[in-house]
């Protein structure tokens, strides 16, 4: 009889011990069956900075959300810790480590208690899972996201072992730094293909578990506010430099183009073909070749370049150099348009004006320009567009002469 009582008592103690152990484990770790692909993310209000979120009716919220897309597999303080993510000043009351197959979420016990989160309640776990999916998707910005089929694990323990792999949180090293890391239970490198417990870490995330009433949600701005904010943060200086360069260049292009067209109009066929070829060459040459020819003609080693240097106005790395490049590459368009317009005028009308005693300048301004204005205006617009988009010649000019920059740094920095 005593033996039976002893056996029954021993059995009862074992059962109670197993139950207590099971309850203790349940309080330490939990999981949900739902994967990311099956999560309904509706009802989540996301802050405009993608750092906080709340769910209607949920007592807790997640804020201060941050991602760490890359970790380090090097030794820390002369000791290998695994694949580690540095915590630093990042929030650390709710964190998770992501691999190809698993998401292990750590929740700080004191923060969970203060926020009203219960690790043993499936509804709380699913709400936290929804929070993390929404925040991760919003903050991903093209980086890797939580895999759709990954299994989720939740724990409030600083170390969580899963199939021979340890997920460690808030681990402090000898130098006082804190890390989250993924390492083999035997201390091995789980990112090694030959490791029996091979695991590929994807990224880590950090956040704060707070009461819903304490969450700071910045309202999503309207599209007009977003546009205004975007325009206000733009650096407009390149645009102003470009417009200043182009408007200055088009003045020279307009005058030189009309002058060249008028000059060629009164030349014999032999000389006209020669000058026509010279004036048109920049239109058919690649921009880099134009830049190289400008360098040969106006570089600091040429007579022209040395002259401008001697008078204290070096062309290389100066804003006028960009104007010269724009004039050279866009001039042929203005020249060809103006020449074609002048060629289409009736020569008898011009001769009649001469017989009446009109000077050549009066004929040009009173007859030729007004009758050719539509074609000249079209050529001006084309030349302006070409000068506005000029980049190759200017870039080549600067790149080749980069070794000569030292004497004229202020000139270079002021150019567009």
VOLOMAR-240122 format. One record per residue (C-alpha): residue number from 1; residue in three letters; x negated, y, z. Coordinates in nm, 2 decimals. Layout:
N
NUM | ALA | X | Y | Z $
...
! end
This chain:
416
1 | UNK | 0.00 | 0.00 | 0.00 $
2 | UNK | -0.28 | 0.24 | 0.09 $
3 | UNK | -0.46 | 0.15 | -0.24 $
4 | UNK | -0.14 | 0.24 | -0.44 $
5 | UNK | -0.11 | 0.57 | -0.25 $
6 | UNK | -0.48 | 0.65 | -0.31 $
7 | UNK | -0.45 | 0.56 | -0.68 $
8 | UNK | -0.14 | 0.78 | -0.72 $
9 | UNK | -0.31 | 1.07 | -0.54 $
10 | UNK | -0.61 | 1.04 | -0.75 $
11 | UNK | -0.40 | 1.03 | -1.07 $
12 | UNK | -0.20 | 1.34 | -0.95 $
13 | UNK | -0.52 | 1.53 | -0.88 $
14 | UNK | -0.65 | 1.45 | -1.23 $
15 | UNK | -0.33 | 1.55 | -1.39 $
16 | UNK | -0.33 | 1.88 | -1.20 $
17 | UNK | -0.69 | 1.94 | -1.29 $
18 | UNK | -0.62 | 1.89 | -1.66 $
19 | UNK | -0.32 | 2.12 | -1.64 $
20 | UNK | -0.52 | 2.39 | -1.47 $
21 | UNK | -0.80 | 2.35 | -1.72 $
22 | UNK | -0.55 | 2.37 | -2.01 $
23 | UNK | -0.39 | 2.69 | -1.86 $
24 | UNK | -0.73 | 2.84 | -1.81 $
25 | UNK | -0.83 | 2.77 | -2.17 $
26 | UNK | -0.49 | 2.91 | -2.29 $
27 | UNK | -0.56 | 3.23 | -2.11 $
28 | UNK | -0.90 | 3.25 | -2.27 $
29 | UNK | -0.82 | 3.16 | -2.63 $
30 | UNK | -0.52 | 3.15 | -2.86 $
31 | UNK | -0.44 | 3.13 | -3.23 $
32 | UNK | -0.15 | 3.19 | -3.47 $
33 | UNK | -0.04 | 2.97 | -3.76 $
34 | UNK | 0.04 | 3.26 | -3.99 $
35 | UNK | -0.23 | 3.36 | -4.23 $
36 | UNK | -0.28 | 3.70 | -4.39 $
37 | UNK | -0.10 | 3.60 | -4.71 $
38 | UNK | 0.22 | 3.54 | -4.51 $
39 | UNK | 0.21 | 3.85 | -4.29 $
40 | UNK | 0.48 | 4.11 | -4.33 $
41 | UNK | 0.31 | 4.44 | -4.29 $
42 | UNK | 0.63 | 4.65 | -4.30 $
43 | UNK | 0.71 | 4.87 | -4.01 $
44 | UNK | 0.35 | 4.98 | -3.95 $
45 | UNK | 0.28 | 5.36 | -3.93 $
46 | UNK | -0.07 | 5.43 | -4.04 $
47 | UNK | -0.26 | 5.74 | -3.96 $
48 | UNK | -0.39 | 5.94 | -4.25 $
49 | UNK | -0.75 | 5.89 | -4.15 $
50 | UNK | -0.69 | 5.51 | -4.16 $
51 | UNK | -0.82 | 5.48 | -3.80 $
52 | UNK | -0.50 | 5.43 | -3.60 $
53 | UNK | -0.16 | 5.25 | -3.64 $
54 | UNK | 0.15 | 5.19 | -3.44 $
55 | UNK | 0.45 | 4.96 | -3.48 $
56 | UNK | 0.80 | 5.07 | -3.38 $
57 | UNK | 0.90 | 4.89 | -3.06 $
58 | UNK | 0.55 | 4.76 | -2.98 $
59 | UNK | 0.41 | 4.87 | -2.65 $
60 | UNK | 0.05 | 4.87 | -2.76 $
61 | UNK | -0.14 | 5.01 | -3.06 $
62 | UNK | -0.48 | 5.01 | -3.22 $
63 | UNK | -0.69 | 5.32 | -3.27 $
64 | UNK | -1.05 | 5.43 | -3.35 $
65 | UNK | -1.07 | 5.16 | -3.62 $
66 | UNK | -1.41 | 5.12 | -3.79 $
67 | UNK | -1.57 | 4.86 | -4.02 $
68 | UNK | -1.93 | 4.73 | -4.05 $
69 | UNK | -1.96 | 4.57 | -4.39 $
70 | UNK | -2.32 | 4.46 | -4.34 $
71 | UNK | -2.51 | 4.30 | -4.05 $
72 | UNK | -2.86 | 4.18 | -4.00 $
73 | UNK | -3.01 | 3.83 | -3.98 $
74 | UNK | -3.34 | 3.95 | -3.84 $
75 | UNK | -3.47 | 3.88 | -3.49 $
76 | UNK | -3.36 | 4.13 | -3.22 $
77 | UNK | -3.61 | 4.22 | -2.95 $
78 | UNK | -3.84 | 3.94 | -3.08 $
79 | UNK | -3.57 | 3.68 | -3.04 $
80 | UNK | -3.33 | 3.54 | -3.30 $
81 | UNK | -2.97 | 3.60 | -3.21 $
82 | UNK | -2.80 | 3.50 | -3.53 $
83 | UNK | -2.62 | 3.72 | -3.79 $
84 | UNK | -2.57 | 4.04 | -3.58 $
85 | UNK | -2.36 | 4.35 | -3.61 $
86 | UNK | -2.48 | 4.65 | -3.41 $
87 | UNK | -2.21 | 4.80 | -3.19 $
88 | UNK | -2.38 | 5.13 | -3.08 $
89 | UNK | -2.11 | 5.39 | -3.01 $
90 | UNK | -1.83 | 5.20 | -3.19 $
91 | UNK | -1.51 | 5.13 | -2.99 $
92 | UNK | -1.52 | 4.78 | -2.84 $
93 | UNK | -1.19 | 4.69 | -2.67 $
94 | UNK | -1.07 | 4.50 | -2.97 $
95 | UNK | -1.32 | 4.35 | -3.22 $
96 | UNK | -1.33 | 4.08 | -3.48 $
97 | UNK | -1.58 | 3.89 | -3.69 $
98 | UNK | -1.48 | 3.76 | -4.03 $
99 | UNK | -1.61 | 3.46 | -4.22 $
100 | UNK | -1.49 | 3.29 | -4.53 $
101 | UNK | -1.26 | 3.07 | -4.34 $
102 | UNK | -1.20 | 3.22 | -3.99 $
103 | UNK | -1.12 | 3.55 | -3.82 $
104 | UNK | -1.22 | 3.55 | -3.45 $
105 | UNK | -1.06 | 3.84 | -3.26 $
106 | UNK | -1.20 | 3.95 | -2.92 $
107 | UNK | -0.97 | 4.15 | -2.68 $
108 | UNK | -1.11 | 4.31 | -2.37 $
109 | UNK | -0.91 | 4.19 | -2.07 $
110 | UNK | -0.89 | 4.52 | -1.88 $
111 | UNK | -0.79 | 4.71 | -2.20 $
112 | UNK | -0.53 | 4.44 | -2.28 $
113 | UNK | -0.38 | 4.47 | -1.93 $
114 | UNK | -0.37 | 4.85 | -1.95 $
115 | UNK | -0.21 | 4.85 | -2.30 $
116 | UNK | 0.05 | 4.58 | -2.22 $
117 | UNK | -0.10 | 4.32 | -2.45 $
118 | UNK | -0.06 | 3.95 | -2.35 $
119 | UNK | -0.29 | 3.70 | -2.51 $
120 | UNK | -0.05 | 3.41 | -2.43 $
121 | UNK | 0.25 | 3.57 | -2.61 $
122 | UNK | 0.28 | 3.48 | -2.98 $
123 | UNK | 0.47 | 3.80 | -3.05 $
124 | UNK | 0.18 | 4.01 | -2.92 $
125 | UNK | -0.07 | 3.80 | -3.12 $
126 | UNK | 0.13 | 3.85 | -3.44 $
127 | UNK | 0.17 | 4.22 | -3.38 $
128 | UNK | -0.21 | 4.26 | -3.33 $
129 | UNK | -0.27 | 4.05 | -3.64 $
130 | UNK | -0.04 | 4.28 | -3.83 $
131 | UNK | -0.23 | 4.59 | -3.70 $
132 | UNK | -0.57 | 4.45 | -3.80 $
133 | UNK | -0.46 | 4.35 | -4.15 $
134 | UNK | -0.31 | 4.69 | -4.22 $
135 | UNK | -0.61 | 4.88 | -4.08 $
136 | UNK | -0.86 | 4.66 | -4.26 $
137 | UNK | -0.68 | 4.69 | -4.59 $
138 | UNK | -0.67 | 5.07 | -4.56 $
139 | UNK | -1.03 | 5.11 | -4.45 $
140 | UNK | -1.17 | 4.85 | -4.69 $
141 | UNK | -1.22 | 5.10 | -4.97 $
142 | UNK | -1.33 | 4.84 | -5.22 $
143 | UNK | -1.53 | 4.62 | -4.98 $
144 | UNK | -1.45 | 4.26 | -4.88 $
145 | UNK | -1.12 | 4.22 | -4.70 $
146 | UNK | -0.99 | 3.95 | -4.46 $
147 | UNK | -0.94 | 3.63 | -4.67 $
148 | UNK | -0.57 | 3.55 | -4.73 $
149 | UNK | -0.61 | 3.19 | -4.61 $
150 | UNK | -0.84 | 3.25 | -4.31 $
151 | UNK | -0.74 | 3.10 | -3.98 $
152 | UNK | -0.70 | 3.35 | -3.69 $
153 | UNK | -0.84 | 3.29 | -3.34 $
154 | UNK | -0.79 | 3.53 | -3.04 $
155 | UNK | -1.00 | 3.53 | -2.73 $
156 | UNK | -1.08 | 3.75 | -2.43 $
157 | UNK | -1.41 | 3.56 | -2.37 $
158 | UNK | -1.74 | 3.72 | -2.47 $
159 | UNK | -1.84 | 3.39 | -2.64 $
160 | UNK | -1.61 | 3.17 | -2.86 $
161 | UNK | -1.73 | 2.84 | -3.01 $
162 | UNK | -1.57 | 2.71 | -3.32 $
163 | UNK | -1.69 | 2.39 | -3.49 $
164 | UNK | -2.05 | 2.43 | -3.37 $
165 | UNK | -2.06 | 2.80 | -3.44 $
166 | UNK | -2.06 | 3.06 | -3.16 $
167 | UNK | -1.89 | 3.40 | -3.21 $
168 | UNK | -2.04 | 3.63 | -2.95 $
169 | UNK | -1.91 | 3.98 | -2.86 $
170 | UNK | -2.06 | 4.27 | -2.67 $
171 | UNK | -2.39 | 4.09 | -2.61 $
172 | UNK | -2.65 | 4.31 | -2.45 $
173 | UNK | -3.02 | 4.26 | -2.54 $
174 | UNK | -3.33 | 4.33 | -2.34 $
175 | UNK | -3.36 | 4.68 | -2.48 $
176 | UNK | -3.00 | 4.77 | -2.37 $
177 | UNK | -2.85 | 4.75 | -2.72 $
178 | UNK | -2.52 | 4.58 | -2.78 $
179 | UNK | -2.43 | 4.35 | -3.07 $
180 | UNK | -2.17 | 4.11 | -3.20 $
181 | UNK | -2.32 | 3.81 | -3.36 $
182 | UNK | -2.25 | 3.47 | -3.52 $
183 | UNK | -2.50 | 3.19 | -3.44 $
184 | UNK | -2.51 | 2.81 | -3.42 $
185 | UNK | -2.43 | 2.66 | -3.09 $
186 | UNK | -2.79 | 2.53 | -3.09 $
187 | UNK | -2.93 | 2.88 | -3.18 $
188 | UNK | -2.97 | 2.80 | -3.55 $
189 | UNK | -2.91 | 3.02 | -3.85 $
190 | UNK | -2.56 | 2.94 | -3.97 $
191 | UNK | -2.62 | 3.13 | -4.29 $
192 | UNK | -2.88 | 2.87 | -4.40 $
193 | UNK | -2.73 | 2.65 | -4.67 $
194 | UNK | -2.90 | 2.35 | -4.52 $
195 | UNK | -2.73 | 2.40 | -4.18 $
196 | UNK | -2.47 | 2.14 | -4.10 $
197 | UNK | -2.25 | 2.43 | -3.97 $
198 | UNK | -2.31 | 2.66 | -4.26 $
199 | UNK | -2.10 | 2.98 | -4.23 $
200 | UNK | -2.10 | 3.29 | -4.44 $
201 | UNK | -2.02 | 3.61 | -4.24 $
202 | UNK | -1.83 | 3.87 | -4.43 $
203 | UNK | -1.79 | 4.18 | -4.21 $
204 | UNK | -1.71 | 4.30 | -3.86 $
205 | UNK | -1.45 | 4.55 | -3.73 $
206 | UNK | -1.42 | 4.75 | -3.41 $
207 | UNK | -1.13 | 4.93 | -3.25 $
208 | UNK | -0.96 | 5.04 | -2.93 $
209 | UNK | -0.65 | 4.87 | -2.78 $
210 | UNK | -0.43 | 5.14 | -2.62 $
211 | UNK | -0.08 | 5.20 | -2.52 $
212 | UNK | 0.15 | 5.30 | -2.81 $
213 | UNK | 0.22 | 5.63 | -2.64 $
214 | UNK | -0.16 | 5.71 | -2.63 $
215 | UNK | -0.22 | 5.64 | -3.00 $
216 | UNK | -0.31 | 5.94 | -3.21 $
217 | UNK | -0.14 | 5.92 | -3.55 $
218 | UNK | -0.23 | 6.19 | -3.79 $
219 | UNK | 0.06 | 6.24 | -4.03 $
220 | UNK | 0.01 | 6.15 | -4.40 $
221 | UNK | -0.03 | 6.48 | -4.59 $
222 | UNK | 0.19 | 6.56 | -4.89 $
223 | UNK | 0.04 | 6.54 | -5.24 $
224 | UNK | 0.02 | 6.92 | -5.25 $
225 | UNK | -0.18 | 6.92 | -4.92 $
226 | UNK | -0.40 | 6.64 | -5.04 $
227 | UNK | -0.47 | 6.84 | -5.37 $
228 | UNK | -0.54 | 7.15 | -5.17 $
229 | UNK | -0.78 | 6.97 | -4.94 $
230 | UNK | -0.95 | 6.81 | -5.23 $
231 | UNK | -0.99 | 7.14 | -5.42 $
232 | UNK | -1.11 | 7.31 | -5.10 $
233 | UNK | -1.39 | 7.06 | -5.04 $
234 | UNK | -1.52 | 7.06 | -5.40 $
235 | UNK | -1.86 | 7.22 | -5.47 $
236 | UNK | -1.77 | 7.47 | -5.74 $
237 | UNK | -2.13 | 7.60 | -5.80 $
238 | UNK | -2.20 | 7.36 | -6.09 $
239 | UNK | -1.89 | 7.48 | -6.27 $
240 | UNK | -1.97 | 7.85 | -6.22 $
241 | UNK | -2.33 | 7.79 | -6.35 $
242 | UNK | -2.20 | 7.61 | -6.65 $
243 | UNK | -1.94 | 7.87 | -6.73 $
244 | UNK | -2.20 | 8.15 | -6.69 $
245 | UNK | -2.44 | 7.97 | -6.91 $
246 | UNK | -2.18 | 7.90 | -7.18 $
247 | UNK | -2.02 | 8.25 | -7.19 $
248 | UNK | -2.37 | 8.40 | -7.21 $
249 | UNK | -2.47 | 8.15 | -7.48 $
250 | UNK | -2.16 | 8.21 | -7.69 $
251 | UNK | -2.24 | 8.58 | -7.72 $
252 | UNK | -2.57 | 8.50 | -7.88 $
253 | UNK | -2.43 | 8.22 | -8.09 $
254 | UNK | -2.15 | 8.45 | -8.23 $
255 | UNK | -2.39 | 8.73 | -8.32 $
256 | UNK | -2.67 | 8.51 | -8.46 $
257 | UNK | -2.42 | 8.28 | -8.65 $
258 | UNK | -2.26 | 8.57 | -8.83 $
259 | UNK | -2.60 | 8.73 | -8.90 $
260 | UNK | -2.74 | 8.41 | -9.04 $
261 | UNK | -2.43 | 8.34 | -9.25 $
262 | UNK | -2.44 | 8.70 | -9.39 $
263 | UNK | -2.82 | 8.67 | -9.46 $
264 | UNK | -2.78 | 8.34 | -9.65 $
265 | UNK | -2.48 | 8.47 | -9.85 $
266 | UNK | -2.70 | 8.71 | -10.04 $
267 | UNK | -3.00 | 8.48 | -10.11 $
268 | UNK | -3.08 | 8.29 | -10.42 $
269 | UNK | -2.98 | 7.93 | -10.44 $
270 | UNK | -3.34 | 7.81 | -10.38 $
271 | UNK | -3.39 | 8.02 | -10.06 $
272 | UNK | -3.04 | 7.97 | -9.95 $
273 | UNK | -3.08 | 7.59 | -9.95 $
274 | UNK | -3.40 | 7.62 | -9.75 $
275 | UNK | -3.26 | 7.84 | -9.48 $
276 | UNK | -2.94 | 7.64 | -9.48 $
277 | UNK | -3.14 | 7.33 | -9.40 $
278 | UNK | -3.33 | 7.50 | -9.12 $
279 | UNK | -3.02 | 7.65 | -8.96 $
280 | UNK | -2.83 | 7.32 | -8.98 $
281 | UNK | -3.10 | 7.08 | -8.85 $
282 | UNK | -3.01 | 7.11 | -8.47 $
283 | UNK | -2.66 | 6.98 | -8.55 $
284 | UNK | -2.79 | 6.65 | -8.68 $
285 | UNK | -3.08 | 6.60 | -8.45 $
286 | UNK | -3.03 | 6.39 | -8.13 $
287 | UNK | -3.02 | 6.62 | -7.81 $
288 | UNK | -3.34 | 6.47 | -7.68 $
289 | UNK | -3.53 | 6.56 | -8.00 $
290 | UNK | -3.39 | 6.92 | -7.97 $
291 | UNK | -3.52 | 6.93 | -7.62 $
292 | UNK | -3.86 | 6.80 | -7.73 $
293 | UNK | -3.89 | 7.06 | -8.00 $
294 | UNK | -3.79 | 7.33 | -7.76 $
295 | UNK | -4.07 | 7.21 | -7.53 $
296 | UNK | -4.32 | 7.22 | -7.81 $
297 | UNK | -4.21 | 7.57 | -7.90 $
298 | UNK | -4.15 | 7.73 | -7.56 $
299 | UNK | -4.35 | 7.51 | -7.32 $
300 | UNK | -4.60 | 7.67 | -7.08 $
301 | UNK | -4.89 | 7.55 | -7.30 $
302 | UNK | -4.76 | 7.74 | -7.60 $
303 | UNK | -4.83 | 8.10 | -7.69 $
304 | UNK | -4.47 | 8.20 | -7.65 $
305 | UNK | -4.45 | 8.01 | -7.31 $
306 | UNK | -4.77 | 8.17 | -7.18 $
307 | UNK | -4.65 | 8.52 | -7.29 $
308 | UNK | -4.33 | 8.49 | -7.08 $
309 | UNK | -4.53 | 8.35 | -6.79 $
310 | UNK | -4.77 | 8.64 | -6.81 $
311 | UNK | -4.49 | 8.90 | -6.79 $
312 | UNK | -4.35 | 8.71 | -6.49 $
313 | UNK | -4.05 | 8.55 | -6.66 $
314 | UNK | -4.13 | 8.18 | -6.72 $
315 | UNK | -3.88 | 8.00 | -6.93 $
316 | UNK | -3.94 | 7.65 | -6.80 $
317 | UNK | -3.70 | 7.57 | -6.51 $
318 | UNK | -3.52 | 7.90 | -6.54 $
319 | UNK | -3.15 | 7.97 | -6.61 $
320 | UNK | -3.23 | 8.14 | -6.94 $
321 | UNK | -3.38 | 7.81 | -7.06 $
322 | UNK | -3.04 | 7.65 | -7.03 $
323 | UNK | -2.89 | 7.94 | -7.24 $
324 | UNK | -3.15 | 7.89 | -7.50 $
325 | UNK | -3.08 | 7.51 | -7.52 $
326 | UNK | -2.71 | 7.58 | -7.55 $
327 | UNK | -2.76 | 7.84 | -7.82 $
328 | UNK | -2.99 | 7.61 | -8.03 $
329 | UNK | -2.75 | 7.31 | -8.03 $
330 | UNK | -2.43 | 7.50 | -8.08 $
331 | UNK | -2.55 | 7.76 | -8.33 $
332 | UNK | -2.51 | 7.54 | -8.65 $
333 | UNK | -2.13 | 7.51 | -8.59 $
334 | UNK | -2.09 | 7.89 | -8.58 $
335 | UNK | -2.32 | 7.93 | -8.88 $
336 | UNK | -2.15 | 7.68 | -9.10 $
337 | UNK | -1.80 | 7.80 | -9.02 $
338 | UNK | -1.89 | 8.17 | -9.09 $
339 | UNK | -2.08 | 8.09 | -9.41 $
340 | UNK | -1.79 | 7.88 | -9.54 $
341 | UNK | -1.55 | 8.17 | -9.46 $
342 | UNK | -1.76 | 8.42 | -9.64 $
343 | UNK | -1.81 | 8.20 | -9.94 $
344 | UNK | -1.43 | 8.18 | -9.98 $
345 | UNK | -1.39 | 8.56 | -10.02 $
346 | UNK | -1.33 | 8.70 | -10.36 $
347 | UNK | -1.66 | 8.86 | -10.48 $
348 | UNK | -1.47 | 9.09 | -10.72 $
349 | UNK | -1.30 | 9.25 | -10.42 $
350 | UNK | -1.63 | 9.31 | -10.25 $
351 | UNK | -1.78 | 9.46 | -10.57 $
352 | UNK | -1.48 | 9.69 | -10.61 $
353 | UNK | -1.54 | 9.82 | -10.26 $
354 | UNK | -1.90 | 9.89 | -10.36 $
355 | UNK | -1.79 | 10.08 | -10.67 $
356 | UNK | -1.58 | 10.30 | -10.44 $
357 | UNK | -1.90 | 10.39 | -10.24 $
358 | UNK | -1.85 | 10.18 | -9.94 $
359 | UNK | -2.17 | 10.08 | -9.75 $
360 | UNK | -2.25 | 9.71 | -9.69 $
361 | UNK | -2.18 | 9.75 | -9.32 $
362 | UNK | -1.84 | 9.91 | -9.39 $
363 | UNK | -1.76 | 9.62 | -9.63 $
364 | UNK | -1.86 | 9.37 | -9.36 $
365 | UNK | -1.66 | 9.51 | -9.08 $
366 | UNK | -1.36 | 9.64 | -9.28 $
367 | UNK | -1.32 | 9.35 | -9.53 $
368 | UNK | -1.53 | 9.05 | -9.47 $
369 | UNK | -1.46 | 9.00 | -9.09 $
370 | UNK | -1.08 | 9.07 | -9.10 $
371 | UNK | -1.03 | 8.83 | -9.40 $
372 | UNK | -1.25 | 8.56 | -9.25 $
373 | UNK | -1.14 | 8.60 | -8.89 $
374 | UNK | -0.93 | 8.28 | -8.86 $
375 | UNK | -1.22 | 8.06 | -8.97 $
376 | UNK | -1.47 | 8.25 | -8.76 $
377 | UNK | -1.25 | 8.22 | -8.45 $
378 | UNK | -1.22 | 7.84 | -8.51 $
379 | UNK | -1.60 | 7.81 | -8.54 $
380 | UNK | -1.64 | 8.02 | -8.22 $
381 | UNK | -1.42 | 7.78 | -8.03 $
382 | UNK | -1.61 | 7.47 | -8.16 $
383 | UNK | -1.94 | 7.63 | -8.08 $
384 | UNK | -1.82 | 7.72 | -7.73 $
385 | UNK | -1.71 | 7.36 | -7.67 $
386 | UNK | -2.04 | 7.23 | -7.79 $
387 | UNK | -2.24 | 7.47 | -7.57 $
388 | UNK | -2.02 | 7.38 | -7.27 $
389 | UNK | -2.10 | 7.01 | -7.31 $
390 | UNK | -2.47 | 7.06 | -7.39 $
391 | UNK | -2.67 | 6.84 | -7.15 $
392 | UNK | -2.92 | 6.62 | -7.34 $
393 | UNK | -3.16 | 6.89 | -7.46 $
394 | UNK | -3.17 | 7.07 | -7.12 $
395 | UNK | -3.22 | 6.75 | -6.93 $
396 | UNK | -3.50 | 6.63 | -7.16 $
397 | UNK | -3.67 | 6.97 | -7.14 $
398 | UNK | -3.67 | 6.95 | -6.76 $
399 | UNK | -3.76 | 6.58 | -6.73 $
400 | UNK | -4.06 | 6.60 | -6.95 $
401 | UNK | -4.19 | 6.91 | -6.77 $
402 | UNK | -4.13 | 6.79 | -6.42 $
403 | UNK | -4.50 | 6.78 | -6.36 $
404 | UNK | -4.51 | 7.15 | -6.42 $
405 | UNK | -4.25 | 7.24 | -6.17 $
406 | UNK | -4.48 | 7.33 | -5.88 $
407 | UNK | -4.56 | 7.69 | -6.00 $
408 | UNK | -4.19 | 7.78 | -6.05 $
409 | UNK | -3.97 | 7.61 | -5.79 $
410 | UNK | -3.74 | 7.90 | -5.73 $
411 | UNK | -3.67 | 7.94 | -6.10 $
412 | UNK | -3.58 | 7.57 | -6.13 $
413 | UNK | -3.34 | 7.56 | -5.84 $
414 | UNK | -3.15 | 7.85 | -5.97 $
415 | UNK | -3.08 | 7.69 | -6.31 $
416 | UNK | -2.77 | 7.49 | -6.39 $
! end
